[in-house]
Amino acid sequence: MPDPAEPAPQLKRVVGLPGAVTLGLGSILGTGVFVSLLFAVNLAGEWAILSVAIAAGLAVCNGLSSAQLAASHPVSGGAYEYGYRFLTPVLGFNAGWMFLIAKGASAATAALAFSEGIQYRIPSARNFDNRVLAAAIIAAVTALVLSGVRRSVRVNGVIVGLVLLALGTFSFCALSNAVALPEFSSESFSYRDVFHAAALSFVAYTGYGRVATMGEEIREPARNIPRAVIATLVTTLVVYLIVTVAIVALVAPIPNVQVGSVASSLDQLLENGQDSPVAESMVRAGAMLAMLGVLLNLVLGLSRVALAMARRRDLPSWFATLSADGDSPHRAVLLVAVMIALLASSGDVYRTWSISAFAVLIYYATANLCALRQPSEERRYPRLVSLCGLAGCLGLIPFVDKKTLVGGTVLMIAGLVVKQVGDFQKRKHPVT
């Protein structure tokens, strides 16, 4: 019986090392900085620097495990495929389902934050529901993704460059205008808040997952995937730690960081930093571009996981069809666009981001477990790396807020029900 993990036709290998790195960076820099770090600082105050460092350490372990897996098995789907290969079909399916939930929620967060920014800057846009604006931007980005991965990668590279320039400008102005660097007080320390902030911050590092889920489209995967993952990790580590220190130096905790207030909180930071008008405009534009970049990259990555699931008939096989030029799983792209729009219909930035944190921790716990099961000839890094990644993911889950734990668990159970129904249909109508 042929291996369903590698059916024909395959997507074309058109993404080189620079494109893979920008895909990893573009998939998280926006919400990672302008949503996750704001929430983290509001939760843990100056101790958010420790939270971001904890998340960074966990991200390194998970990133190396993902690189090891993707280099040996460069197929679309990431931990979904690895779960099938090294664990059980149920755990593999659950990883794929959790990835769709995690990154669908991250994409919804980016769309909602972008629409909130539009409403904040353009008064006439306030006549529209932010969920309607989010749906419109999701549709526009989906159209770009459908035009092909080459064009999407080129657009993403431009966005990433501009966002990094904006973040550098913000950090320089913030640190040069801050009265003093943050002082750490034991009275303000709360281990629960620190680990809650770490759980929310961890999502901000997971751009390297885009490299793994698009492994089928990366040229020279055994060479380029590990390099792209490590380059993405190092860049995000440096950027996030610098930006977190800059935010904390301006104001910690940030007052009134409430759901749907990303744009207003950014304005407050800029006012506290007394930046020049040019710098302020650059940072605001960078924040908006960053949200678009995140949405673009997540639609790309999610559609590849949906493609892998459809190939195994964990989703309807209709979604496994590629475009005529073999450059895009166009039906899977449309499926994930609808899913993101449904998640964005909550209109709640904090809730969508928290759901993403819960689901992504489960996804990477599965990836680390898969890495532990790899044979010695496929291993690139010590088993201790994957053990630490697994323990860290499982250890942070209880620190997510209770509503998210309940909601995330319900979504996970719903996925397992979908799996059972799908398996029943496979037995009833087997492939001949």
C-alpha positions as CSV (number, residue, x, y, z in Angstrom):
1,M,0.0,0.0,0.0
2,P,1.5,3.4,-1.0
3,D,2.5,5.8,1.8
4,P,-0.2,8.4,2.0
5,A,2.3,10.9,3.4
6,E,3.9,11.3,0.0
7,P,1.2,11.2,-2.7
8,A,1.5,12.7,-6.1
9,P,1.4,15.4,-7.3
10,Q,3.7,17.2,-5.0
11,L,4.1,21.0,-4.6
12,K,7.0,22.5,-6.4
13,R,10.3,23.2,-4.5
14,V,10.5,26.9,-5.3
15,V,11.5,28.5,-1.9
16,G,15.2,29.1,-1.2
17,L,16.9,29.8,2.1
18,P,16.3,33.6,2.2
19,G,12.6,33.0,1.3
20,A,12.3,30.4,4.0
21,V,13.7,32.7,6.7
22,T,11.4,35.6,5.7
23,L,8.5,33.2,5.8
24,G,9.4,32.2,9.3
25,L,9.9,35.8,10.4
26,G,6.9,37.2,8.6
27,S,4.5,34.7,10.2
28,I,4.8,36.0,13.7
29,L,6.7,39.4,14.0
30,G,3.5,41.5,13.9
31,T,1.3,39.8,16.5
32,G,4.4,38.7,18.3
33,V,5.5,42.3,19.0
34,F,2.3,44.3,18.9
35,V,0.0,41.9,20.6
36,S,1.9,39.2,22.6
37,L,4.5,41.5,24.1
38,L,1.9,44.1,25.1
39,F,-0.1,41.4,26.9
40,A,3.0,40.0,28.5
41,V,4.1,43.3,29.9
42,N,0.6,44.1,31.2
43,L,0.5,40.7,33.0
44,A,4.0,40.6,34.5
45,G,5.2,44.2,34.4
46,E,9.0,44.5,34.3
47,W,9.2,40.7,34.9
48,A,7.9,40.2,31.4
49,I,11.6,40.3,30.4
50,L,12.0,37.0,32.3
51,S,8.8,35.7,30.7
52,V,10.1,36.4,27.2
53,A,13.4,34.8,28.1
54,I,11.7,31.6,29.3
55,A,9.6,31.5,26.1
56,A,12.8,32.0,24.1
57,G,14.5,29.0,25.8
58,L,11.5,26.8,25.1
59,A,11.4,28.0,21.5
60,V,15.0,27.0,21.0
61,C,14.3,23.5,22.1
62,N,11.2,23.2,20.0
63,G,12.8,24.8,17.0
64,L,15.7,22.4,17.0
65,S,13.3,19.4,17.3
66,S,11.3,20.8,14.4
67,A,14.4,21.3,12.3
68,Q,15.6,17.8,13.0
69,L,12.2,16.3,12.0
70,A,11.7,18.5,8.9
71,A,15.2,17.9,7.5
72,S,14.6,14.2,7.6
73,H,11.0,14.3,6.4
74,P,10.5,17.4,4.3
75,V,6.7,17.1,3.5
76,S,3.9,19.5,4.0
77,G,2.1,19.1,7.3
78,G,4.8,19.4,10.0
79,A,4.0,17.6,13.3
80,Y,0.8,16.3,11.8
81,E,2.8,14.1,9.4
82,Y,5.5,13.4,12.1
83,G,2.8,12.2,14.5
84,Y,1.5,9.7,12.0
85,R,5.0,8.5,11.3
86,F,6.4,8.2,14.8
87,L,3.4,8.1,17.1
88,T,-0.2,7.1,16.4
89,P,-2.8,8.3,13.9
90,V,-4.8,9.9,16.7
91,L,-1.9,11.9,18.0
92,G,-0.9,12.8,14.5
93,F,-4.4,14.0,13.7
94,N,-4.6,15.9,17.0
95,A,-1.3,17.7,16.2
96,G,-2.7,18.8,12.8
97,W,-6.0,19.9,14.3
98,M,-4.3,21.8,17.1
99,F,-2.1,23.5,14.5
100,L,-5.1,24.6,12.5
101,I,-6.7,26.0,15.7
102,A,-3.5,27.6,16.9
103,K,-2.4,29.4,13.8
104,G,-6.0,30.0,12.7
105,A,-6.5,31.9,16.0
106,S,-3.2,33.7,15.5
107,A,-4.3,34.7,12.0
108,A,-7.6,35.9,13.4
109,T,-5.7,38.0,16.0
110,A,-3.7,39.6,13.2
111,A,-6.8,40.4,11.2
112,L,-8.7,41.8,14.2
113,A,-5.7,43.9,15.3
114,F,-5.3,45.2,11.7
115,S,-9.0,46.1,11.5
116,E,-8.9,47.8,15.0
117,G,-5.9,49.8,13.7
118,I,-7.9,50.9,10.7
119,Q,-10.8,52.0,12.9
120,Y,-8.4,53.8,15.3
121,R,-6.7,55.8,12.5
122,I,-9.7,56.4,10.2
123,P,-12.8,57.7,12.1
124,S,-15.1,56.8,9.2
125,A,-14.1,53.2,9.4
126,R,-15.7,53.0,12.9
127,N,-19.1,52.8,11.1
128,F,-18.2,49.2,10.3
129,D,-18.0,46.3,12.6
130,N,-14.3,45.3,13.2
131,R,-15.2,41.7,12.3
132,V,-16.5,42.8,8.9
133,L,-13.2,44.7,8.3
134,A,-11.3,41.6,9.4
135,A,-13.2,39.4,7.0
136,A,-12.4,41.9,4.1
137,I,-8.6,41.9,4.8
138,I,-8.7,38.1,5.1
139,A,-10.3,37.9,1.7
140,A,-7.7,40.3,0.2
141,V,-4.7,38.3,1.6
142,T,-6.3,35.0,0.5
143,A,-6.4,36.4,-3.1
144,L,-2.7,37.1,-2.9
145,V,-1.9,33.6,-1.6
146,L,-4.0,32.1,-4.4
147,S,-1.8,33.9,-6.9
148,G,1.1,31.5,-6.1
149,V,3.8,31.0,-3.5
150,R,6.5,32.8,-5.4
151,R,4.6,36.1,-5.4
152,S,3.6,35.6,-1.8
153,V,7.2,35.0,-0.8
154,R,8.4,38.2,-2.6
155,V,5.7,40.4,-1.0
156,N,6.5,38.8,2.4
157,G,10.2,39.6,2.0
158,V,9.4,43.3,1.5
159,I,7.0,43.4,4.5
160,V,9.6,41.7,6.8
161,G,12.3,44.2,5.8
162,L,10.0,47.2,6.5
163,V,8.8,45.7,9.8
164,L,12.4,45.1,11.1
165,L,13.2,48.7,10.2
166,A,10.2,49.9,12.1
167,L,11.0,47.8,15.1
168,G,14.6,49.0,15.1
169,T,13.5,52.6,15.0
170,F,11.0,52.0,17.9
171,S,13.6,50.3,20.1
172,F,16.2,52.9,19.5
173,C,13.9,55.8,20.2
174,A,12.4,54.1,23.2
175,L,15.7,53.2,24.9
176,S,17.2,56.6,24.1
177,N,14.3,58.5,25.6
178,A,13.6,56.2,28.6
179,V,14.3,57.8,31.9
180,A,15.8,54.6,33.3
181,L,16.2,51.0,32.5
182,P,13.7,48.7,34.3
183,E,14.2,47.9,38.0
184,F,13.1,44.5,39.1
185,S,11.1,44.4,42.4
186,S,10.5,41.2,44.3
187,E,7.2,42.7,45.5
188,S,5.9,42.9,41.9
189,F,6.9,39.3,41.1
190,S,4.2,36.7,40.7
191,Y,5.3,33.3,39.4
192,R,1.8,32.7,38.0
193,D,1.8,36.0,36.0
194,V,5.3,35.3,34.8
195,F,4.5,31.8,33.5
196,H,1.1,33.0,32.1
197,A,3.0,35.7,30.2
198,A,5.6,33.1,29.0
199,A,2.8,31.0,27.6
200,L,1.4,33.9,25.7
201,S,4.9,35.0,24.6
202,F,5.9,31.5,23.4
203,V,3.4,31.8,20.4
204,A,5.5,34.8,19.3
205,Y,8.5,32.6,18.6
206,T,6.9,29.9,16.6
207,G,7.5,31.4,13.1
208,Y,10.0,28.6,12.6
209,G,7.0,26.2,12.3
210,R,6.3,27.8,9.0
211,V,9.5,26.4,7.6
212,A,8.5,22.9,8.7
213,T,4.9,23.0,7.5
214,M,6.1,24.2,4.1
215,G,9.0,21.7,3.9
216,E,7.7,20.2,0.6
217,E,8.3,23.6,-1.1
218,I,11.8,24.4,0.2
219,R,14.8,23.6,-2.1
220,E,17.5,21.4,-0.7
221,P,15.5,20.7,2.5
222,A,18.2,18.7,4.4
223,R,20.5,21.7,4.1
224,N,18.1,24.7,4.0
225,I,15.5,23.8,6.6
226,P,17.8,23.6,9.7
227,R,19.5,26.8,8.6
228,A,16.2,28.6,8.1
229,V,14.9,27.5,11.4
230,I,18.0,28.5,13.3
231,A,18.2,31.9,11.5
232,T,14.5,32.6,12.3
233,L,15.0,31.6,15.9
234,V,18.1,33.8,16.4
235,T,16.5,36.8,14.8
236,T,13.3,36.6,16.8
237,L,15.3,36.0,20.0
238,V,17.3,39.2,19.5
239,V,14.3,41.3,18.3
240,Y,11.9,40.3,21.0
241,L,14.3,40.7,23.9
242,I,15.3,44.2,22.7
243,V,11.7,45.3,22.1
244,T,10.5,43.9,25.4
245,V,13.3,45.9,27.3
246,A,12.3,49.0,25.3
247,I,8.6,48.6,26.2
248,V,9.3,48.0,29.9
249,A,11.7,50.9,29.9
250,L,8.9,53.2,28.7
251,V,6.1,52.0,31.0
252,A,5.6,48.8,33.1
253,P,3.0,47.7,33.4
254,I,1.2,49.4,30.5
255,P,-2.1,50.7,31.9
256,N,-5.3,49.7,30.3
257,V,-4.1,47.2,27.8
258,Q,-7.5,45.8,27.1
259,V,-9.0,43.6,24.4
260,G,-9.0,45.3,21.1
261,S,-6.7,48.2,22.2
262,V,-3.5,47.3,20.4
263,A,-3.4,50.5,18.3
264,S,-4.2,52.8,21.3
265,S,-1.5,51.0,23.4
266,L,1.0,51.5,20.7
267,D,0.2,55.2,20.6
268,Q,0.6,55.4,24.3
269,L,4.1,53.9,24.1
270,L,5.0,56.3,21.3
271,E,3.8,59.3,23.4
272,N,5.8,58.1,26.4
273,G,8.9,57.7,24.3
274,Q,8.5,61.3,22.8
275,D,9.6,60.0,19.4
276,S,9.9,62.2,16.4
277,P,6.8,62.5,14.1
278,V,8.7,60.6,11.3
279,A,9.7,57.8,13.7
280,E,6.1,57.5,15.1
281,S,4.7,57.3,11.6
282,M,7.2,54.7,10.6
283,V,6.4,52.5,13.7
284,R,2.6,52.8,13.1
285,A,3.0,51.9,9.5
286,G,5.3,49.0,10.4
287,A,2.7,47.7,12.9
288,M,0.0,47.6,10.3
289,L,2.3,46.0,7.7
290,A,3.4,43.4,10.2
291,M,-0.2,42.3,10.8
292,L,-0.7,41.8,7.1
293,G,2.6,39.8,6.9
294,V,1.4,37.5,9.7
295,L,-1.9,36.9,8.0
296,L,-0.2,36.2,4.7
297,N,2.2,33.7,6.2
298,L,-0.4,31.9,8.3
299,V,-2.7,31.4,5.3
300,L,0.2,29.9,3.5
301,G,1.2,27.6,6.4
302,L,-2.3,26.6,7.4
303,S,-3.2,25.6,3.8
304,R,-0.3,23.3,3.7
305,V,-1.3,21.5,6.8
306,A,-4.9,21.3,5.5
307,L,-3.5,19.8,2.3
308,A,-1.6,17.1,4.2
309,M,-4.7,16.3,6.2
310,A,-6.8,16.1,3.0
311,R,-4.3,13.7,1.5
312,R,-4.9,11.3,4.3
313,R,-8.6,12.0,4.2
314,D,-8.7,13.4,7.7
315,L,-10.3,16.3,5.8
316,P,-12.3,15.7,2.7
317,S,-10.0,14.7,-0.1
318,W,-11.5,17.4,-2.3
319,F,-9.2,19.8,-0.5
320,A,-6.1,17.9,-1.6
321,T,-6.3,19.2,-5.2
322,L,-3.5,21.5,-6.5
323,S,-3.8,24.4,-8.9
324,A,-3.0,23.6,-12.6
325,D,0.6,24.9,-12.3
326,G,1.2,22.9,-9.1
327,D,2.0,26.1,-7.2
328,S,-0.9,26.3,-4.7
329,P,-3.3,24.0,-2.9
330,H,-6.1,26.5,-3.8
331,R,-9.0,24.6,-2.3
332,A,-7.1,24.2,1.0
333,V,-6.3,28.0,0.9
334,L,-10.0,28.8,0.7
335,L,-10.8,26.4,3.5
336,V,-8.4,28.0,5.9
337,A,-9.6,31.5,4.9
338,V,-13.1,30.6,6.0
339,M,-11.8,29.1,9.2
340,I,-9.8,32.2,10.1
341,A,-12.9,34.4,9.4
342,L,-15.0,32.2,11.7
343,L,-12.4,32.6,14.5
344,A,-12.2,36.3,13.9
345,S,-16.0,36.6,14.3
346,S,-15.4,36.5,18.1
347,G,-14.0,40.0,17.8
348,D,-11.9,39.3,20.8
349,V,-8.1,39.8,20.4
350,Y,-7.1,38.5,23.8
351,R,-9.2,35.4,23.5
352,T,-8.0,34.4,20.1
353,W,-4.4,34.9,21.1
354,S,-4.9,32.8,24.3
355,I,-6.5,30.0,22.3
356,S,-3.5,30.1,20.0
357,A,-1.2,29.8,23.0
358,F,-3.0,26.7,24.4
359,A,-3.2,24.9,21.0
360,V,0.4,25.7,19.9
361,L,1.8,24.3,23.2
362,I,0.0,21.0,22.5
363,Y,1.2,21.0,18.9
364,Y,4.9,21.4,19.9
365,A,4.6,18.9,22.7
366,T,3.7,16.4,20.0
367,A,6.6,17.6,17.8
368,N,9.0,17.1,20.7
369,L,7.6,13.6,21.4
370,C,8.1,12.7,17.7
371,A,11.7,14.0,17.8
372,L,12.3,11.7,20.8
373,R,11.1,8.7,18.7
374,Q,13.4,9.4,15.7
375,P,16.1,6.8,15.1
376,S,19.6,7.7,16.0
377,E,20.7,8.0,12.3
378,E,18.2,10.9,11.9
379,R,19.2,12.8,15.0
380,R,21.0,16.1,14.8
381,Y,20.7,17.2,18.4
382,P,20.8,15.5,21.8
383,R,17.7,13.9,23.1
384,L,17.8,16.3,26.1
385,V,16.8,19.2,23.8
386,S,13.5,17.4,22.9
387,L,12.9,16.4,26.5
388,C,13.2,20.0,27.7
389,G,10.9,21.1,24.9
390,L,8.3,18.5,25.8
391,A,8.5,19.3,29.5
392,G,8.3,23.1,28.9
393,C,5.3,22.8,26.6
394,L,3.3,20.6,29.1
395,G,4.5,22.7,32.0
396,L,3.2,26.0,30.6
397,I,-0.3,24.8,29.6
398,P,-1.8,25.0,33.2
399,F,-0.8,28.7,33.4
400,V,-3.1,29.7,30.6
401,D,-6.3,31.3,31.9
402,K,-9.2,28.9,32.9
403,K,-11.6,30.1,30.1
404,T,-9.0,29.3,27.5
405,L,-8.2,25.9,29.1
406,V,-11.9,25.0,28.9
407,G,-12.5,26.3,25.4
408,G,-9.3,24.8,24.1
409,T,-10.1,21.4,25.6
410,V,-13.5,21.5,24.0
411,L,-12.0,22.3,20.6
412,M,-9.5,19.5,21.0
413,I,-12.3,17.0,21.9
414,A,-14.3,18.3,18.9
415,G,-11.3,17.5,16.7
416,L,-11.1,13.9,18.0
417,V,-14.8,13.5,17.3
418,V,-14.1,14.7,13.7
419,K,-11.3,12.1,13.5
420,Q,-13.6,9.3,14.6
421,V,-16.3,10.3,12.1
422,G,-13.7,10.5,9.4
423,D,-12.3,7.0,10.2
424,F,-15.8,5.6,10.1
425,Q,-16.3,7.1,6.6
426,K,-12.9,5.6,5.5
427,R,-13.9,2.1,6.6
428,K,-17.3,2.5,4.9
429,H,-15.8,3.9,1.7
430,P,-12.3,2.6,1.4
431,V,-9.9,3.8,-1.3
432,T,-9.6,1.2,-4.0
